[in-house]
């Protein structure tokens, strides 16, 4: 992301007068339908307007923008989730509420100061933003839902719940051995907001949590924090959790070489970006018993192709990039927007501005 030039960490407040805030489209992580393409509740609207009498709130659907409609006033602030640079997503049914990247680009007039994305990642959004627009990513919006999904997958595996369901359906009283999470070690690649959400729950289960991030300073949610050297940590990992963004440094970070360093009973999870984990190597490791199981919520190609070998890989749980879905993400997106509007009015830094040099 080094080529991006987004220097305005503290966007300059407009002169006295209305602050036009546009909410565009629907966050991807909402799983229920919105017939008119808008999602703000009455409480959401009241919360945003209560930040300041200067706030003028506008709400437009993806379809309105795609048809060429313009907001009543040029927006100063935008809250949206967009297909960004991924034009192949524009006509995708499973992303039918996301605003097209070209429509977001059309809205970036000189009045626009900052855009808050409903996505945690930045790689598809940042390249379409004009240099004068500050970006905010969805920090701490999805971590609770993701953490619960990861723990559910780990418990499903450890308690052999699928086998138990099979036994029940077969009317078979078959006592089986199973494990527990207590006392096990989880190595978290990417000890940021997503990894931290998992670490909080893992510690409640009595697990030992080892984090890896650029900054190796200790963190209260982790028993250990490392700045690298993951190959030295992998032999200790009962569970390997990848919660990393896609950057040049993270692509294929976990391949056959790293998987071979894990104990044979290890369980691998990827909730960051599909490119972090080599999918062919993972499928091979599951087939030959190098590792015991895995859970994937993200993939290099989404939707996952019908002919992908991952569908039939043994002991692999797949979810379609929806592990973070929750009715609560709307409230959290609005909470973050309101927090940042208050910062903006006070001339303070916004929360969630990415480090474009690092790529997240």
Secondary structure, 3 states (H helix, E strand, C coil): CCCCCCCCCCCCCCCCCCEEEEEECCCCCCCCCCCCCCCCCHHHHHHHHHCCCCEEEEEECHHHHHCCCCCCCCCCEEEECECCCCHHHCCCHHHCCCECHHHHHHCCCCCCCEEEECCCCCCCCHHHCCCCCEEECCCCCCHHHHHHHHHHHHHHHHCCHHHHHHHHHCCCCCCCCCCCCCCCEEEEECCCHHHHHHHHHHHHCCCEEEEECCCCCCCCCCCEEECCCHHHHHCCCCEEEECCCCCCCCCCCECHHHHCCCCCCCEEEECCCHHHECHHHHHHHHHCCCCCEEEECCCCCCCCCCCCHHHHCCCEEECCCCCCCCCHHHHHHHHHHHHHHHHHHHCCCCCCCCCCCCCC
